[in-house]
Amino acid sequence: MYTQGLDQAGKNDAGNKDQETAEQLAAFQARIDAEEKIEAKDWMPEAYRRTLVRQISQHAHSEIIGMQPEGNWLTRAPSLKRKAILLAKVQDEAGHGLYLYSAAETLGVSRDQMVADLLSGKAKYSSIFNYPTLSWADIGAIGWLVDGAAIMNQIPLCRCSYGPYARAMVRVCKEESFHQRQGFEIMLTLCRGTGEQKAMAQDALNRFWWPSLMMFGPNDSNSTHSAQSMAWKIKRFSNDELRQKFVDITVRQADFLGLNVPDDKLTFNEETGHYEFSEIDWQEFFDVIAGNGPCNSQRMAKRRNAHEDGAWVREAARAYADKRAAQAAA
């Protein structure tokens, strides 16, 4: 999840190539091949740094924007227990965003700049969060499908070649695994309930299935930077490999729930041991990434308003920090 940013070319990826010698690049790649962790103060190619900034900042933005579709149901959860669990989950997502912004800052980019890029529309976030949550079952579908896809993508990131990112992902993945189980449990409860409740679960699966498959990014043949990111061991598996693994696992879970995956061409290939599925509507994917999804404008409007409403908190924190610094200097 959140590697969609790898397919957006940076304008200045070649900025310092003339200053990077063949010996430096070879030595850096040798460290990568030897499974050494690259740390913040280590030398690294500019393109490696920029790729990480794009990916980690997009990941952080996704965690923060991703609070909105679930927050939409905090006041409408069907029980106090469900509300408490969902509140804890949304809080987890905020924490993930903070871990990741901190990891990106080690690469020399400021949090203010990353937030400004998001609010201006220059930076992107995962396409999945531009879809509405129309029923309580959607909260279950997000946990089961969206967080399930996230785990599929993020567990390999615990072995990312960049140390600060890899270490941040260890805690993130542990928490996301609980989110996935919570979502599946919601779906299981609905499927074991009334016919109306099971129909609600089926409707949520119908609407979130294809956007969840899009989370892994374009097909490998159309993924601009995927090969290089795998060579640098930022990524460990290709988009298509992760998507196939997700389908193979999730279809069996849907069968257990008694739900039907919304794909008439879905079949199990006995020879390969994998499920074959229909081609994804990539036009929808690129439309959403471009800002034309069902909730793009709503999500960004709320984020901008929240940023503006919180200005006084940031100003107070800065004033307090300045006061403490002045006292220390005196």
GUTIMI-463712 format. One record per residue (C-alpha): residue number from 1; residue in three letters; x, y, z. Coordinates in nm, 2 decimals. Layout:
BEGIN
{NUM, "ALA", {X, Y, Z}} ...
END
This chain:
BEGIN
{1, "MET", {0.00, 0.00, 0.00}} {2, "TYR", {0.10, 0.36, -0.06}} {3, "THR", {0.37, 0.28, -0.32}} {4, "GLN", {0.15, 0.45, -0.58}} {5, "GLY", {0.39, 0.75, -0.53}} {6, "LEU", {0.67, 0.55, -0.68}} {7, "ASP", {0.50, 0.59, -1.02}} {8, "GLN", {0.51, 0.97, -1.00}} {9, "ALA", {0.84, 1.09, -1.14}} {10, "GLY", {1.02, 1.36, -0.94}} {11, "LYS", {1.12, 1.67, -1.13}} {12, "ASN", {1.48, 1.68, -0.99}} {13, "ASP", {1.57, 1.31, -0.97}} {14, "ALA", {1.87, 1.37, -1.18}} {15, "GLY", {1.97, 1.69, -1.00}} {16, "ASN", {2.30, 1.57, -0.85}} {17, "LYS", {2.39, 1.29, -1.09}} {18, "ASP", {2.68, 1.48, -1.22}} {19, "GLN", {2.83, 1.49, -0.87}} {20, "GLU", {2.78, 1.12, -0.81}} {21, "THR", {3.07, 0.91, -0.92}} {22, "ALA", {3.05, 0.56, -1.05}} {23, "GLU", {3.25, 0.44, -0.75}} {24, "GLN", {3.01, 0.60, -0.51}} {25, "LEU", {2.71, 0.44, -0.69}} {26, "ALA", {2.87, 0.10, -0.70}} {27, "ALA", {2.97, 0.11, -0.34}} {28, "PHE", {2.61, 0.21, -0.24}} {29, "GLN", {2.46, -0.07, -0.45}} {30, "ALA", {2.70, -0.31, -0.29}} {31, "ARG", {2.57, -0.21, 0.06}} {32, "ILE", {2.22, -0.26, -0.06}} {33, "ASP", {2.30, -0.60, -0.21}} {34, "ALA", {2.47, -0.70, 0.12}} {35, "GLU", {2.14, -0.62, 0.30}} {36, "GLU", {2.30, -0.33, 0.50}} {37, "LYS", {2.07, -0.07, 0.63}} {38, "ILE", {2.12, 0.28, 0.50}} {39, "GLU", {2.09, 0.54, 0.77}} {40, "ALA", {2.01, 0.91, 0.76}} {41, "LYS", {2.37, 1.04, 0.77}} {42, "ASP", {2.50, 0.79, 0.52}} {43, "TRP", {2.58, 0.89, 0.16}} {44, "MET", {2.30, 0.80, -0.08}} {45, "PRO", {2.22, 0.88, -0.44}} {46, "GLU", {1.99, 1.18, -0.48}} {47, "ALA", {1.74, 0.97, -0.67}} {48, "TYR", {1.72, 0.72, -0.38}} {49, "ARG", {1.66, 1.00, -0.14}} {50, "ARG", {1.39, 1.16, -0.35}} {51, "THR", {1.22, 0.82, -0.41}} {52, "LEU", {1.20, 0.77, -0.04}} {53, "VAL", {1.07, 1.12, 0.03}} {54, "ARG", {0.79, 1.06, -0.23}} {55, "GLN", {0.70, 0.72, -0.09}} {56, "ILE", {0.72, 0.79, 0.28}} {57, "SER", {0.55, 1.13, 0.26}} {58, "GLN", {0.27, 0.98, 0.05}} {59, "HIS", {0.24, 0.70, 0.31}} {60, "ALA", {0.21, 0.96, 0.59}} {61, "HIS", {-0.04, 1.17, 0.40}} {62, "SER", {-0.25, 0.85, 0.34}} {63, "GLU", {-0.26, 0.77, 0.71}} {64, "ILE", {-0.38, 1.12, 0.79}} {65, "ILE", {-0.64, 1.14, 0.51}} {66, "GLY", {-0.74, 0.79, 0.59}} {67, "MET", {-0.88, 0.89, 0.92}} {68, "GLN", {-1.17, 1.07, 0.75}} {69, "PRO", {-1.37, 0.79, 0.60}} {70, "GLU", {-1.37, 0.60, 0.93}} {71, "GLY", {-1.41, 0.91, 1.14}} {72, "ASN", {-1.74, 0.96, 0.95}} {73, "TRP", {-1.88, 0.67, 1.16}} {74, "LEU", {-1.74, 0.75, 1.51}} {75, "THR", {-2.07, 0.91, 1.62}} {76, "ARG", {-2.28, 0.64, 1.45}} {77, "ALA", {-2.12, 0.32, 1.56}} {78, "PRO", {-2.38, 0.06, 1.65}} {79, "SER", {-2.26, 0.02, 2.01}} {80, "LEU", {-2.03, 0.18, 2.27}} {81, "LYS", {-1.78, -0.11, 2.23}} {82, "ARG", {-1.77, -0.06, 1.85}} {83, "LYS", {-1.72, 0.32, 1.90}} {84, "ALA", {-1.43, 0.27, 2.14}} {85, "ILE", {-1.26, 0.02, 1.90}} {86, "LEU", {-1.31, 0.25, 1.61}} {87, "LEU", {-1.19, 0.55, 1.80}} {88, "ALA", {-0.87, 0.36, 1.90}} {89, "LYS", {-0.81, 0.26, 1.54}} {90, "VAL", {-0.85, 0.62, 1.41}} {91, "GLN", {-0.60, 0.73, 1.68}} {92, "ASP", {-0.36, 0.46, 1.56}} {93, "GLU", {-0.37, 0.60, 1.21}} {94, "ALA", {-0.28, 0.95, 1.34}} {95, "GLY", {0.01, 0.79, 1.51}} {96, "HIS", {0.12, 0.62, 1.20}} {97, "GLY", {0.12, 0.95, 1.01}} {98, "LEU", {0.34, 1.10, 1.28}} {99, "TYR", {0.59, 0.81, 1.27}} {100, "LEU", {0.62, 0.84, 0.90}} {101, "TYR", {0.65, 1.22, 0.88}} {102, "SER", {0.94, 1.18, 1.13}} {103, "ALA", {1.10, 0.91, 0.92}} {104, "ALA", {1.08, 1.13, 0.61}} {105, "GLU", {1.23, 1.43, 0.80}} {106, "THR", {1.55, 1.23, 0.84}} {107, "LEU", {1.59, 1.26, 0.46}} {108, "GLY", {1.62, 1.64, 0.49}} {109, "VAL", {1.26, 1.74, 0.41}} {110, "SER", {1.06, 1.94, 0.66}} {111, "ARG", {0.72, 1.84, 0.79}} {112, "ASP", {0.59, 2.19, 0.70}} {113, "GLN", {0.70, 2.13, 0.34}} {114, "MET", {0.54, 1.79, 0.32}} {115, "VAL", {0.21, 1.92, 0.46}} {116, "ALA", {0.23, 2.22, 0.22}} {117, "ASP", {0.28, 1.99, -0.08}} {118, "LEU", {-0.03, 1.79, 0.03}} {119, "LEU", {-0.25, 2.09, 0.08}} {120, "SER", {-0.14, 2.24, -0.25}} {121, "GLY", {-0.22, 1.92, -0.44}} {122, "LYS", {0.14, 1.86, -0.54}} {123, "ALA", {0.17, 1.55, -0.31}} {124, "LYS", {-0.07, 1.26, -0.34}} {125, "TYR", {-0.22, 1.00, -0.10}} {126, "SER", {-0.36, 0.66, -0.16}} {127, "SER", {-0.65, 0.65, -0.40}} {128, "ILE", {-0.86, 0.42, -0.17}} {129, "PHE", {-0.94, 0.70, 0.07}} {130, "ASN", {-1.13, 0.89, -0.20}} {131, "TYR", {-1.43, 0.65, -0.18}} {132, "PRO", {-1.72, 0.71, 0.06}} {133, "THR", {-1.82, 0.51, 0.36}} {134, "LEU", {-2.20, 0.47, 0.31}} {135, "SER", {-2.28, 0.21, 0.58}} {136, "TRP", {-2.14, 0.06, 0.89}} {137, "ALA", {-2.03, -0.24, 0.68}} {138, "ASP", {-1.79, -0.02, 0.50}} {139, "ILE", {-1.59, 0.02, 0.82}} {140, "GLY", {-1.56, -0.36, 0.82}} {141, "ALA", {-1.46, -0.37, 0.46}} {142, "ILE", {-1.20, -0.10, 0.51}} {143, "GLY", {-1.04, -0.30, 0.80}} {144, "TRP", {-1.07, -0.63, 0.61}} {145, "LEU", {-0.98, -0.53, 0.26}} {146, "VAL", {-0.80, -0.19, 0.28}} {147, "ASP", {-0.59, -0.27, 0.59}} {148, "GLY", {-0.54, -0.63, 0.46}} {149, "ALA", {-0.39, -0.49, 0.14}} {150, "ALA", {-0.19, -0.25, 0.35}} {151, "ILE", {-0.04, -0.53, 0.55}} {152, "MET", {0.04, -0.72, 0.23}} {153, "ASN", {0.24, -0.42, 0.11}} {154, "GLN", {0.39, -0.30, 0.44}} {155, "ILE", {0.53, -0.62, 0.59}} {156, "PRO", {0.80, -0.63, 0.33}} {157, "LEU", {0.87, -0.26, 0.41}} {158, "CYS", {1.00, -0.38, 0.75}} {159, "ARG", {1.30, -0.50, 0.55}} {160, "CYS", {1.33, -0.18, 0.35}} {161, "SER", {1.69, -0.08, 0.29}} {162, "TYR", {1.64, 0.26, 0.45}} {163, "GLY", {1.67, 0.21, 0.83}} {164, "PRO", {1.44, 0.48, 0.97}} {165, "TYR", {1.15, 0.37, 0.74}} {166, "ALA", {1.20, 0.00, 0.81}} {167, "ARG", {1.20, 0.05, 1.19}} {168, "ALA", {0.89, 0.27, 1.18}} {169, "MET", {0.70, 0.00, 0.98}} {170, "VAL", {0.75, -0.26, 1.25}} {171, "ARG", {0.51, -0.09, 1.49}} {172, "VAL", {0.28, 0.02, 1.21}} {173, "CYS", {0.24, -0.34, 1.08}} {174, "LYS", {0.17, -0.47, 1.43}} {175, "GLU", {-0.11, -0.22, 1.47}} {176, "GLU", {-0.25, -0.27, 1.12}} {177, "SER", {-0.28, -0.64, 1.18}} {178, "PHE", {-0.52, -0.57, 1.46}} {179, "HIS", {-0.71, -0.33, 1.23}} {180, "GLN", {-0.75, -0.61, 0.97}} {181, "ARG", {-0.88, -0.85, 1.23}} {182, "GLN", {-1.12, -0.59, 1.36}} {183, "GLY", {-1.26, -0.53, 1.01}} {184, "PHE", {-1.30, -0.90, 0.94}} {185, "GLU", {-1.48, -0.95, 1.27}} {186, "ILE", {-1.73, -0.68, 1.18}} {187, "MET", {-1.79, -0.85, 0.85}} {188, "LEU", {-1.83, -1.19, 1.02}} {189, "THR", {-2.08, -1.05, 1.27}} {190, "LEU", {-2.28, -0.90, 0.99}} {191, "CYS", {-2.27, -1.21, 0.78}} {192, "ARG", {-2.40, -1.42, 1.08}} {193, "GLY", {-2.67, -1.17, 1.14}} {194, "THR", {-2.99, -1.10, 0.96}} {195, "GLY", {-3.04, -1.12, 0.58}} {196, "GLU", {-3.03, -0.74, 0.57}} {197, "GLN", {-2.70, -0.72, 0.76}} {198, "LYS", {-2.54, -0.98, 0.53}} {199, "ALA", {-2.67, -0.79, 0.22}} {200, "MET", {-2.50, -0.48, 0.37}} {201, "ALA", {-2.17, -0.66, 0.40}} {202, "GLN", {-2.20, -0.79, 0.04}} {203, "ASP", {-2.27, -0.43, -0.08}} {204, "ALA", {-1.96, -0.31, 0.10}} {205, "LEU", {-1.75, -0.58, -0.06}} {206, "ASN", {-1.89, -0.50, -0.40}} {207, "ARG", {-1.78, -0.13, -0.37}} {208, "PHE", {-1.44, -0.18, -0.21}} {209, "TRP", {-1.31, -0.48, -0.39}} {210, "TRP", {-1.18, -0.32, -0.70}} {211, "PRO", {-1.04, 0.00, -0.53}} {212, "SER", {-0.86, -0.23, -0.29}} {213, "LEU", {-0.69, -0.41, -0.58}} {214, "MET", {-0.59, -0.07, -0.72}} {215, "MET", {-0.41, 0.01, -0.40}} {216, "PHE", {-0.11, -0.20, -0.52}} {217, "GLY", {-0.05, 0.04, -0.80}} {218, "PRO", {-0.04, -0.01, -1.18}} {219, "ASN", {0.06, -0.34, -1.35}} {220, "ASP", {0.43, -0.40, -1.34}} {221, "SER", {0.46, -0.32, -1.71}} {222, "ASN", {0.32, 0.03, -1.65}} {223, "SER", {0.50, 0.10, -1.32}} {224, "THR", {0.77, 0.36, -1.40}} {225, "HIS", {1.00, 0.33, -1.09}} {226, "SER", {0.91, -0.01, -0.95}} {227, "ALA", {1.21, -0.19, -1.10}} {228, "GLN", {1.46, 0.06, -0.96}} {229, "SER", {1.29, 0.06, -0.62}} {230, "MET", {1.33, -0.31, -0.61}} {231, "ALA", {1.69, -0.29, -0.70}} {232, "TRP", {1.74, -0.05, -0.41}} {233, "LYS", {1.54, -0.29, -0.19}} {234, "ILE", {1.29, -0.01, -0.10}} {235, "LYS", {1.03, -0.25, -0.24}} {236, "ARG", {1.08, -0.63, -0.21}} {237, "PHE", {0.80, -0.75, -0.43}} {238, "SER", {0.64, -0.61, -0.75}} {239, "ASN", {0.29, -0.46, -0.76}} {240, "ASP", {0.15, -0.76, -0.95}} {241, "GLU", {0.30, -1.01, -0.71}} {242, "LEU", {0.15, -0.85, -0.41}} {243, "ARG", {-0.19, -0.80, -0.58}} {244, "GLN", {-0.20, -1.17, -0.67}} {245, "LYS", {-0.11, -1.27, -0.31}} {246, "PHE", {-0.38, -1.05, -0.18}} {247, "VAL", {-0.64, -1.20, -0.41}} {248, "ASP", {-0.54, -1.56, -0.33}} {249, "ILE", {-0.58, -1.50, 0.04}} {250, "THR", {-0.88, -1.27, 0.04}} {251, "VAL", {-1.10, -1.48, -0.19}} {252, "ARG", {-1.08, -1.77, 0.05}} {253, "GLN", {-1.18, -1.53, 0.34}} {254, "ALA", {-1.48, -1.41, 0.14}} {255, "ASP", {-1.58, -1.78, 0.09}} {256, "PHE", {-1.56, -1.83, 0.46}} {257, "LEU", {-1.79, -1.53, 0.52}} {258, "GLY", {-2.03, -1.66, 0.25}} {259, "LEU", {-1.98, -1.35, 0.04}} {260, "ASN", {-1.93, -1.33, -0.34}} {261, "VAL", {-1.64, -1.15, -0.48}} {262, "PRO", {-1.78, -0.92, -0.75}} {263, "ASP", {-1.59, -1.06, -1.05}} {264, "ASP", {-1.76, -1.30, -1.29}} {265, "LYS", {-1.43, -1.41, -1.44}} {266, "LEU", {-1.27, -1.51, -1.10}} {267, "THR", {-1.15, -1.87, -1.14}} {268, "PHE", {-0.89, -2.08, -0.96}} {269, "ASN", {-0.62, -2.21, -1.18}} {270, "GLU", {-0.52, -2.56, -1.06}} {271, "GLU", {-0.19, -2.56, -1.25}} {272, "THR", {-0.06, -2.23, -1.11}} {273, "GLY", {-0.23, -2.25, -0.77}} {274, "HIS", {-0.35, -1.89, -0.81}} {275, "TYR", {-0.68, -1.72, -0.88}} {276, "GLU", {-0.73, -1.55, -1.21}} {277, "PHE", {-0.93, -1.23, -1.21}} {278, "SER", {-1.06, -0.97, -1.45}} {279, "GLU", {-0.86, -0.67, -1.57}} {280, "ILE", {-0.88, -0.37, -1.34}} {281, "ASP", {-1.04, -0.05, -1.47}} {282, "TRP", {-0.72, 0.15, -1.47}} {283, "GLN", {-0.90, 0.46, -1.61}} {284, "GLU", {-1.09, 0.48, -1.28}} {285, "PHE", {-0.76, 0.45, -1.09}} {286, "PHE", {-0.59, 0.73, -1.28}} {287, "ASP", {-0.90, 0.95, -1.26}} {288, "VAL", {-0.90, 0.92, -0.88}} {289, "ILE", {-0.52, 0.98, -0.86}} {290, "ALA", {-0.57, 1.29, -1.07}} {291, "GLY", {-0.82, 1.42, -0.82}} {292, "ASN", {-1.15, 1.32, -0.99}} {293, "GLY", {-1.26, 1.05, -0.75}} {294, "PRO", {-1.59, 1.05, -0.56}} {295, "CYS", {-1.45, 1.22, -0.25}} {296, "ASN", {-1.13, 1.39, -0.35}} {297, "SER", {-1.25, 1.75, -0.31}} {298, "GLN", {-1.43, 1.66, 0.02}} {299, "ARG", {-1.12, 1.49, 0.17}} {300, "MET", {-0.89, 1.78, 0.08}} {301, "ALA", {-1.13, 2.05, 0.19}} {302, "LYS", {-1.16, 1.89, 0.53}} {303, "ARG", {-0.78, 1.85, 0.56}} {304, "ARG", {-0.73, 2.22, 0.47}} {305, "ASN", {-0.99, 2.33, 0.71}} {306, "ALA", {-0.84, 2.12, 0.99}} {307, "HIS", {-0.49, 2.26, 0.91}} {308, "GLU", {-0.63, 2.62, 0.93}} {309, "ASP", {-0.83, 2.55, 1.25}} {310, "GLY", {-0.51, 2.41, 1.41}} {311, "ALA", {-0.30, 2.71, 1.33}} {312, "TRP", {-0.33, 2.85, 1.68}} {313, "VAL", {-0.20, 2.53, 1.83}} {314, "ARG", {0.11, 2.53, 1.61}} {315, "GLU", {0.17, 2.90, 1.69}} {316, "ALA", {0.14, 2.84, 2.07}} {317, "ALA", {0.38, 2.54, 2.05}} {318, "ARG", {0.63, 2.75, 1.86}} {319, "ALA", {0.60, 3.04, 2.11}} {320, "TYR", {0.65, 2.80, 2.40}} {321, "ALA", {0.95, 2.64, 2.23}} {322, "ASP", {1.10, 2.99, 2.17}} {323, "LYS", {1.03, 3.08, 2.54}} {324, "ARG", {1.21, 2.77, 2.66}} {325, "ALA", {1.50, 2.83, 2.43}} {326, "ALA", {1.54, 3.19, 2.55}} {327, "GLN", {1.53, 3.07, 2.92}} {328, "ALA", {1.79, 2.81, 2.84}} {329, "ALA", {2.01, 3.06, 2.67}} {330, "ALA", {1.98, 3.30, 2.97}} 
END
